[in-house]
Amino acid sequence: MAAHVPDGFFDGPTSAATGLLAAGAVGFSLRRASRETGPALAGLVAAFVSAVQMVNFPVGSGTSGSGV
């Protein structure tokens, strides 16, 4: 889920830890996707993610999230 978070909402250690976790997840996902999908499926997934990200919903404390 992509979040629109105001400045100062998360502290530095939290941001660093979640950034490292996200980088590891993206690396794992890219390696696995390259083995299991072809270019056509990758394009369909990219189009789906792009469309779903346009849907926002409130999360709380002045933040909002999107569908993916």
N, C-alpha and C positions, 0 to 999 in steps of 0.2 A: 504494500500500500504506500503510495506516495503521499506525504503529508506537507501541508503548508504551515510551517511552524514559525512563530514570531521570534525575533532576535532575543537571545538570552533565555529561551525556554528550557534548553538542555545545557548542562555544564560540559566542560571540556572532556573530562574522562568518559562520560557517557557517549559523547559524540565520537570520540576516538575508538572506543570499544565497538560501537555499532558500525562504524565505518570499516573497521577491520573485518568484522563478521560479514558485512555486505560484500566486501571485496572477495573474500573467500567463497561465498555463495555464488557470486557471479562467475568466478574462475571455474568452479566445479560445474556450474550449469553450462558454460560455454564448451568445456571439454566434452561433456556428455551429449550435448545437442549436436556437436559436430560429428559424433559417431552414429547417432540415431536418426537424424533427419536429413532431408534433402533441401535444396534451395527453395523449392516451391512451398514446402511446409513452413520453412523459416519465414518466408514472406507473408504467409497467412497469419502466423502468430504475431508478427510485428504489426500488421494491420489491425488485428484484434486488440492488442495491447494499446495501441494508439487510440482506438475508438473508446475503449473502456476508461481510459484515463481522463476523458472529458466529463465523467460523472463524478461530482463532488458531494460529500456528505459531512455534516458537522461531527467532530470527534469530542470536543470539549475544551474548555479553557482558552477559547479564541483560536483553535486550530481546526483544520478541515482535512479530510483525506479523500483520495480518489479510489476508484474501483480496483486498481491493480497496485 
